Amino acid sequence: MKKLLLSLSLLMCLVFALSAAEDRFEDLNDAQKLALSEAYQAVGEHFGANGEEDRGAAYEQTAEVLRKQIADLSEAARERQASMEKAALAEETPAVKQVSEEEQKAVSYYFRKLVRALLSENKEKVLSLLDEPLAMEGYLSGVPREKIEEDLDTLFDSYDLTIYDATELYDLENLTFSYDENTEDVVILEVNAIGGEDTPLELVIFWQEVQKFYFQKADKGWKVFGIL
């Protein structure tokens, strides 16, 4: 390994000494550029693996410049280049596991159930679908059940929500589902609000153009433990 790194370091020195012109690789043929790009790539990966990310990225960038200058690669070289680019892309973009169709249907069902309970002013049904305390922006310890009950009583006593339909308030045809980055036990439902302005709902703390409901499996069905 020491010999390899020494050889690569010497190669780097030679490269910088090749030319003072703006493009120091212009006199190299394609085979030389390919070999040199692999050397730069190896050195860059070495620095990156040893905590010198910026330095490593600079070498890898030069390797990419060289690869783009190669006009006519052999089939084997083209396959090797494509493989390297694919591996680099895979490292930069980790695979995201998709929420299963079964879970999407279940979460969608319980979300619609929650909205129907709210618009029918069924406080007990609303509370049965919310975890305690409920995580919400601005509440470090979550919103306690007593606070939610108070707010629901005030909302239902002050306004008639029964005149609204869920489809007038939410885009229910384009729901987005994802797993929480820390656990697959939590499904995040992202929904776009298409109404709510000039209605009592705009007074609700979580009401905004895009709303995220955090669902987790309960003993029976799914419950919302956070709205952000």
C-alpha positions as a Python dict, from the first residue, in 0.01 Angstrom:
ca = {
    (1, 'M'): (0, 0, 0),
    (2, 'K'): (284, 243, 89),
    (3, 'K'): (450, 170, -245),
    (4, 'L'): (122, 229, -425),
    (5, 'L'): (60, 559, -253),
    (6, 'L'): (420, 666, -316),
    (7, 'S'): (383, 581, -684),
    (8, 'L'): (58, 773, -705),
    (9, 'S'): (209, 1073, -527),
    (10, 'L'): (503, 1076, -768),
    (11, 'L'): (259, 1051, -1056),
    (12, 'M'): (70, 1352, -925),
    (13, 'C'): (394, 1551, -908),
    (14, 'L'): (477, 1458, -1266),
    (15, 'V'): (133, 1566, -1381),
    (16, 'F'): (168, 1912, -1233),
    (17, 'A'): (505, 1945, -1398),
    (18, 'L'): (380, 1845, -1743),
    (19, 'S'): (267, 2187, -1854),
    (20, 'A'): (211, 2542, -1736),
    (21, 'A'): (-71, 2582, -1986),
    (22, 'E'): (-431, 2622, -1879),
    (23, 'D'): (-505, 2261, -1980),
    (24, 'R'): (-213, 2060, -1847),
    (25, 'F'): (-355, 1739, -2000),
    (26, 'E'): (-379, 1855, -2361),
    (27, 'D'): (-68, 1666, -2476),
    (28, 'L'): (-179, 1332, -2331),
    (29, 'N'): (-343, 1065, -2543),
    (30, 'D'): (-664, 892, -2437),
    (31, 'A'): (-490, 591, -2283),
    (32, 'Q'): (-270, 819, -2070),
    (33, 'K'): (-572, 1024, -1964),
    (34, 'L'): (-758, 708, -1863),
    (35, 'A'): (-467, 580, -1656),
    (36, 'L'): (-415, 919, -1500),
    (37, 'S'): (-785, 959, -1419),
    (38, 'E'): (-777, 628, -1234),
    (39, 'A'): (-472, 745, -1039),
    (40, 'Y'): (-641, 1070, -941),
    (41, 'Q'): (-952, 876, -843),
    (42, 'A'): (-753, 638, -622),
    (43, 'V'): (-571, 921, -447),
    (44, 'G'): (-896, 1110, -397),
    (45, 'E'): (-1063, 807, -242),
    (46, 'H'): (-761, 755, -16),
    (47, 'F'): (-778, 1112, 117),
    (48, 'G'): (-1154, 1090, 158),
    (49, 'A'): (-1128, 765, 355),
    (50, 'N'): (-877, 928, 587),
    (51, 'G'): (-1088, 1228, 677),
    (52, 'E'): (-959, 1477, 419),
    (53, 'E'): (-1285, 1501, 225),
    (54, 'D'): (-1218, 1837, 59),
    (55, 'R'): (-874, 1733, -60),
    (56, 'G'): (-1009, 1399, -181),
    (57, 'A'): (-1296, 1568, -365),
    (58, 'A'): (-1050, 1793, -550),
    (59, 'Y'): (-857, 1491, -682),
    (60, 'E'): (-1178, 1311, -779),
    (61, 'Q'): (-1297, 1622, -962),
    (62, 'T'): (-977, 1623, -1165),
    (63, 'A'): (-1032, 1254, -1241),
    (64, 'E'): (-1376, 1342, -1375),
    (65, 'V'): (-1229, 1621, -1592),
    (66, 'L'): (-988, 1371, -1744),
    (67, 'R'): (-1258, 1114, -1810),
    (68, 'K'): (-1467, 1372, -1993),
    (69, 'Q'): (-1171, 1455, -2217),
    (70, 'I'): (-1135, 1101, -2343),
    (71, 'A'): (-1282, 1099, -2690),
    (72, 'D'): (-1254, 736, -2799),
    (73, 'L'): (-1243, 471, -2527),
    (74, 'S'): (-1230, 100, -2582),
    (75, 'E'): (-1543, -98, -2493),
    (76, 'A'): (-1378, -231, -2178),
    (77, 'A'): (-1272, 117, -2073),
    (78, 'R'): (-1620, 254, -2136),
    (79, 'E'): (-1770, -21, -1920),
    (80, 'R'): (-1517, 51, -1645),
    (81, 'Q'): (-1597, 423, -1659),
    (82, 'A'): (-1972, 358, -1647),
    (83, 'S'): (-1925, 122, -1353),
    (84, 'M'): (-1725, 384, -1160),
    (85, 'E'): (-1984, 652, -1226),
    (86, 'K'): (-2266, 420, -1120),
    (87, 'A'): (-2085, 329, -797),
    (88, 'A'): (-2022, 696, -719),
    (89, 'L'): (-2387, 781, -779),
    (90, 'A'): (-2498, 495, -553),
    (91, 'E'): (-2278, 630, -272),
    (92, 'E'): (-2416, 982, -313),
    (93, 'T'): (-2781, 870, -335),
    (94, 'P'): (-2862, 596, -83),
    (95, 'A'): (-3157, 377, -172),
    (96, 'V'): (-3485, 489, -19),
    (97, 'K'): (-3722, 212, 79),
    (98, 'Q'): (-4072, 272, -48),
    (99, 'V'): (-4372, 250, 183),
    (100, 'S'): (-4564, -67, 98),
    (101, 'E'): (-4894, -39, -83),
    (102, 'E'): (-5068, -206, 211),
    (103, 'E'): (-4934, 55, 455),
    (104, 'Q'): (-5020, 338, 217),
    (105, 'K'): (-5381, 221, 204),
    (106, 'A'): (-5399, 184, 584),
    (107, 'V'): (-5247, 525, 659),
    (108, 'S'): (-5466, 691, 395),
    (109, 'Y'): (-5773, 530, 549),
    (110, 'Y'): (-5691, 655, 900),
    (111, 'F'): (-5608, 1003, 775),
    (112, 'R'): (-5946, 1028, 599),
    (113, 'K'): (-6109, 893, 913),
    (114, 'L'): (-5942, 1167, 1120),
    (115, 'V'): (-6053, 1441, 882),
    (116, 'R'): (-6410, 1308, 877),
    (117, 'A'): (-6417, 1300, 1257),
    (118, 'L'): (-6294, 1659, 1272),
    (119, 'L'): (-6547, 1787, 1020),
    (120, 'S'): (-6833, 1600, 1187),
    (121, 'E'): (-6721, 1754, 1519),
    (122, 'N'): (-6682, 1410, 1679),
    (123, 'K'): (-6436, 1496, 1955),
    (124, 'E'): (-6407, 1144, 2097),
    (125, 'K'): (-6330, 999, 1754),
    (126, 'V'): (-6069, 1267, 1687),
    (127, 'L'): (-5900, 1200, 2021),
    (128, 'S'): (-5902, 824, 1959),
    (129, 'L'): (-5690, 878, 1648),
    (130, 'L'): (-5430, 1102, 1815),
    (131, 'D'): (-5143, 984, 2033),
    (132, 'E'): (-5065, 1153, 2365),
    (133, 'P'): (-4884, 1386, 2388),
    (134, 'L'): (-4913, 1504, 2028),
    (135, 'A'): (-4587, 1629, 1877),
    (136, 'M'): (-4633, 1972, 1720),
    (137, 'E'): (-4412, 2263, 1626),
    (138, 'G'): (-4360, 2501, 1916),
    (139, 'Y'): (-4427, 2241, 2186),
    (140, 'L'): (-4103, 2086, 2314),
    (141, 'S'): (-4282, 1828, 2526),
    (142, 'G'): (-4574, 1781, 2288),
    (143, 'V'): (-4934, 1892, 2328),
    (144, 'P'): (-5108, 1722, 2624),
    (145, 'R'): (-5450, 1563, 2581),
    (146, 'E'): (-5617, 1829, 2800),
    (147, 'K'): (-5497, 2107, 2570),
    (148, 'I'): (-5623, 1924, 2260),
    (149, 'E'): (-5964, 1871, 2423),
    (150, 'E'): (-5986, 2240, 2515),
    (151, 'D'): (-5898, 2350, 2163),
    (152, 'L'): (-6148, 2111, 2006),
    (153, 'D'): (-6425, 2231, 2238),
    (154, 'T'): (-6347, 2592, 2149),
    (155, 'L'): (-6336, 2516, 1777),
    (156, 'F'): (-6661, 2317, 1775),
    (157, 'D'): (-6846, 2567, 1995),
    (158, 'S'): (-6737, 2865, 1788),
    (159, 'Y'): (-6773, 2736, 1432),
    (160, 'D'): (-6976, 2492, 1226),
    (161, 'L'): (-6731, 2256, 1059),
    (162, 'T'): (-7001, 2024, 930),
    (163, 'I'): (-7055, 2246, 626),
    (164, 'Y'): (-6715, 2151, 486),
    (165, 'D'): (-6612, 1843, 290),
    (166, 'A'): (-6269, 1683, 311),
    (167, 'T'): (-6216, 1712, -65),
    (168, 'E'): (-6267, 2088, -41),
    (169, 'L'): (-5980, 2117, 205),
    (170, 'Y'): (-5724, 1855, 102),
    (171, 'D'): (-5588, 1713, -223),
    (172, 'L'): (-5671, 1353, -135),
    (173, 'E'): (-5573, 1219, -477),
    (174, 'N'): (-5205, 1305, -445),
    (175, 'L'): (-5087, 1187, -105),
    (176, 'T'): (-4714, 1131, -51),
    (177, 'F'): (-4587, 855, 178),
    (178, 'S'): (-4238, 803, 319),
    (179, 'Y'): (-4069, 630, 610),
    (180, 'D'): (-3918, 836, 888),
    (181, 'E'): (-3539, 843, 838),
    (182, 'N'): (-3483, 688, 1181),
    (183, 'T'): (-3737, 406, 1174),
    (184, 'E'): (-3965, 219, 936),
    (185, 'D'): (-4227, 193, 1212),
    (186, 'V'): (-4327, 550, 1136),
    (187, 'V'): (-4497, 649, 810),
    (188, 'I'): (-4506, 1017, 716),
    (189, 'L'): (-4809, 1126, 517),
    (190, 'E'): (-4757, 1454, 330),
    (191, 'V'): (-5073, 1621, 205),
    (192, 'N'): (-5142, 1947, 24),
    (193, 'A'): (-5413, 2176, 159),
    (194, 'I'): (-5625, 2320, -122),
    (195, 'G'): (-5868, 2505, 104),
    (196, 'G'): (-5891, 2625, 459),
    (197, 'E'): (-5835, 2993, 398),
    (198, 'D'): (-6115, 3207, 534),
    (199, 'T'): (-6242, 2906, 729),
    (200, 'P'): (-6203, 2822, 1099),
    (201, 'L'): (-5931, 2571, 1008),
    (202, 'E'): (-5681, 2844, 928),
    (203, 'L'): (-5681, 2911, 1303),
    (204, 'V'): (-5548, 2559, 1368),
    (205, 'I'): (-5178, 2571, 1456),
    (206, 'F'): (-5067, 2310, 1202),
    (207, 'W'): (-5271, 2448, 912),
    (208, 'Q'): (-5040, 2537, 625),
    (209, 'E'): (-5007, 2470, 255),
    (210, 'V'): (-4821, 2141, 305),
    (211, 'Q'): (-4891, 1934, 615),
    (212, 'K'): (-4708, 1628, 744),
    (213, 'F'): (-4885, 1371, 960),
    (214, 'Y'): (-4663, 1118, 1140),
    (215, 'F'): (-4844, 785, 1177),
    (216, 'Q'): (-4740, 491, 1392),
    (217, 'K'): (-4905, 152, 1432),
    (218, 'A'): (-5116, 118, 1746),
    (219, 'D'): (-5286, -179, 1910),
    (220, 'K'): (-5576, -114, 1678),
    (221, 'G'): (-5496, 50, 1346),
    (222, 'W'): (-5276, 359, 1319),
    (223, 'K'): (-5248, 676, 1527),
    (224, 'V'): (-5109, 1021, 1456),
    (225, 'F'): (-4832, 1105, 1704),
    (226, 'G'): (-4709, 1419, 1531),
    (227, 'I'): (-4834, 1692, 1295),
    (228, 'L'): (-4573, 1927, 1151),
}
